[in-house]
Amino acid sequence: MADREKKDNRKGLVLLHTGNGKGKSTAAFGQALRAAGQGMQVCIVQFIKGTWKTGEAKAFQTLSDRVEFHVKGSGFTWQEENKEKIIQTARDAFSFAKEKIMSDRYDMVVLDELTYLLSYGIVSEDEILELINSRPLRLHLVITGRNAGETLITAADLVSEVRMIKHPYEQGIKAQKGIEF
């Protein structure tokens, strides 16, 4: 670890975007875009979203020399009957993310909607803290999702809470291309 610290004396930060408002993932993707624009290597792992083609997935394809974008979720909800499959998919995604983080190939890794794995008891806070503490020293880690616990908030260097004040869905307006996906 000391050699890596000498090679690049930057301290990697943990950025956490949480809260019940819309924009947590968007903020993380903006951070990834900024990092890629600075020549940094970025890896994004989405834990919840399914395999539909979102605007962000399409946009990051154009930056594939700097940004890897991985959709590892099944688009799951807890109304689905096969909970064991949902849990296994999420555990596999977490293992995949750990491999990417520990590879030391990236300057930034975004773990989009990771906090849901905590909320549903799929991953423990201890597992996430261990990952945060054992990551390469220079790696910036960006975490998003609702209901971040105090332990994760304490471990982060920057915490932003996105609060919903008003949303078009409340007026019956459905999700729109370029806004929600």
C-alpha positions as CSV (number, residue, x, y, z in Angstrom):
1,M,0.0,0.0,0.0
2,A,2.8,2.4,0.7
3,D,4.1,2.1,-2.9
4,R,0.7,3.0,-4.2
5,E,0.5,6.0,-1.9
6,K,3.9,7.2,-3.2
7,K,2.9,6.6,-6.9
8,D,-0.2,8.8,-6.5
9,N,-0.4,10.8,-3.2
10,R,-4.1,11.6,-3.8
11,K,-6.4,10.4,-1.0
12,G,-9.4,8.6,-2.4
13,L,-12.7,10.0,-1.0
14,V,-16.0,8.3,-0.2
15,L,-18.9,10.3,-1.5
16,L,-22.4,9.3,-0.4
17,H,-25.6,10.5,-2.1
18,T,-28.7,9.5,-0.1
19,G,-32.2,10.7,0.7
20,N,-35.7,10.2,-0.7
21,G,-35.4,12.7,-3.5
22,K,-34.7,12.2,-7.2
23,G,-31.2,12.9,-8.3
24,K,-28.8,10.7,-6.3
25,S,-27.7,8.6,-9.3
26,T,-27.7,11.6,-11.5
27,A,-25.3,13.3,-9.1
28,A,-23.0,10.3,-9.1
29,F,-23.1,10.1,-12.9
30,G,-22.1,13.7,-13.1
31,Q,-19.2,13.0,-10.8
32,A,-18.2,10.1,-13.1
33,L,-18.4,12.3,-16.1
34,R,-16.3,15.0,-14.4
35,A,-13.7,12.3,-13.5
36,A,-13.7,10.9,-17.1
37,G,-13.2,14.4,-18.4
38,Q,-10.1,14.7,-16.3
39,G,-8.7,11.5,-17.9
40,M,-9.6,9.2,-14.9
41,Q,-10.7,5.6,-15.3
42,V,-14.2,5.1,-13.9
43,C,-16.2,2.0,-13.2
44,I,-20.0,2.2,-12.6
45,V,-21.9,-0.7,-11.1
46,Q,-25.7,-0.5,-10.9
47,F,-27.3,-2.8,-8.3
48,I,-31.0,-2.4,-8.8
49,K,-31.8,-1.3,-12.3
50,G,-32.7,-3.9,-14.9
51,T,-31.3,-4.3,-18.4
52,W,-33.4,-1.7,-20.1
53,K,-31.4,0.9,-22.1
54,T,-31.2,4.1,-20.1
55,G,-29.9,7.4,-21.3
56,E,-26.9,7.2,-18.9
57,A,-26.0,3.7,-20.2
58,K,-26.1,5.0,-23.8
59,A,-24.1,8.1,-23.0
60,F,-21.4,6.2,-21.1
61,Q,-21.0,3.9,-24.1
62,T,-19.6,6.8,-26.0
63,L,-16.9,7.2,-23.2
64,S,-16.0,3.5,-23.1
65,D,-12.3,4.3,-23.2
66,R,-12.6,5.9,-19.8
67,V,-15.9,4.5,-18.3
68,E,-17.1,1.0,-17.7
69,F,-20.8,0.8,-17.1
70,H,-22.2,-2.4,-15.6
71,V,-25.9,-3.1,-14.9
72,K,-25.8,-6.0,-12.5
73,G,-29.3,-5.8,-11.0
74,S,-32.4,-7.6,-12.1
75,G,-34.7,-4.6,-11.7
76,F,-35.9,-6.5,-8.7
77,T,-38.8,-5.7,-6.4
78,W,-39.7,-7.5,-3.2
79,Q,-43.0,-8.4,-4.7
80,E,-41.3,-11.0,-6.9
81,E,-41.8,-14.6,-5.8
82,N,-38.2,-15.9,-6.2
83,K,-36.5,-13.9,-3.4
84,E,-33.6,-16.3,-3.3
85,K,-32.8,-15.5,-6.9
86,I,-33.0,-11.8,-6.2
87,I,-30.7,-12.2,-3.2
88,Q,-28.2,-14.2,-5.2
89,T,-28.2,-11.7,-8.1
90,A,-27.5,-8.9,-5.6
91,R,-24.8,-10.9,-3.8
92,D,-23.1,-11.7,-7.2
93,A,-23.3,-8.0,-8.1
94,F,-21.6,-7.0,-4.8
95,S,-18.8,-9.6,-5.4
96,F,-18.4,-8.2,-8.9
97,A,-18.1,-4.7,-7.5
98,K,-15.5,-5.8,-4.9
99,E,-13.4,-7.3,-7.6
100,K,-13.5,-4.1,-9.7
101,I,-12.6,-2.0,-6.6
102,M,-9.8,-4.3,-5.5
103,S,-8.3,-4.5,-9.0
104,D,-6.7,-1.1,-8.6
105,R,-7.5,-0.3,-12.3
106,Y,-9.8,2.6,-11.5
107,D,-9.6,6.1,-10.1
108,M,-13.3,6.1,-9.3
109,V,-15.9,3.4,-8.7
110,V,-19.6,4.3,-8.5
111,L,-21.8,1.9,-6.6
112,D,-25.3,3.0,-7.7
113,E,-28.1,2.1,-5.4
114,L,-25.8,0.1,-3.1
115,T,-27.7,1.2,0.1
116,Y,-30.7,-0.9,-1.0
117,L,-28.6,-4.0,-0.4
118,L,-28.2,-2.8,3.2
119,S,-31.8,-2.0,3.6
120,Y,-32.9,-5.4,2.5
121,G,-30.3,-7.2,4.6
122,I,-28.5,-8.7,1.6
123,V,-25.1,-7.1,2.5
124,S,-24.1,-6.1,6.0
125,E,-22.7,-2.7,7.1
126,D,-19.6,-4.5,8.2
127,E,-19.0,-5.9,4.6
128,I,-19.4,-2.4,3.2
129,L,-17.1,-0.8,5.8
130,E,-14.5,-3.5,5.1
131,L,-14.7,-2.7,1.4
132,I,-14.3,1.0,2.1
133,N,-11.3,0.5,4.4
134,S,-9.5,-2.1,2.2
135,R,-9.9,-0.3,-1.1
136,P,-6.8,1.2,-2.8
137,L,-5.9,4.4,-1.1
138,R,-6.2,6.6,-4.2
139,L,-9.7,5.2,-5.2
140,H,-12.7,7.5,-5.0
141,L,-15.8,5.6,-4.1
142,V,-19.2,7.0,-4.9
143,I,-22.2,5.4,-3.2
144,T,-25.9,6.1,-3.9
145,G,-29.3,5.1,-2.5
146,R,-32.0,5.8,0.1
147,N,-31.8,5.2,3.8
148,A,-28.0,5.3,4.3
149,G,-27.4,4.4,8.0
150,E,-25.3,6.3,10.5
151,T,-22.3,3.9,10.1
152,L,-22.1,4.5,6.4
153,I,-22.6,8.3,6.8
154,T,-19.8,8.4,9.4
155,A,-17.5,6.4,7.0
156,A,-18.1,8.8,4.1
157,D,-16.0,11.9,3.5
158,L,-18.8,13.8,1.8
159,V,-22.5,13.1,2.3
160,S,-25.3,14.8,0.3
161,E,-28.9,14.3,1.1
162,V,-31.4,14.7,-1.7
163,R,-34.8,15.6,-0.4
164,M,-38.0,15.3,-2.4
165,I,-40.1,18.5,-2.2
166,K,-42.2,17.9,-5.3
167,H,-42.3,15.3,-8.0
168,P,-44.3,15.1,-11.3
169,Y,-45.4,11.5,-10.4
170,E,-47.6,13.0,-7.7
171,Q,-49.6,14.8,-10.4
172,G,-49.9,11.5,-12.4
173,I,-47.1,12.3,-14.8
174,K,-45.3,9.1,-15.8
175,A,-41.6,8.6,-16.1
176,Q,-40.2,10.4,-19.1
177,K,-37.2,9.7,-21.4
178,G,-34.3,11.9,-20.6
179,I,-35.6,12.7,-17.1
180,E,-36.1,9.4,-15.3
181,F,-34.3,7.0,-17.8
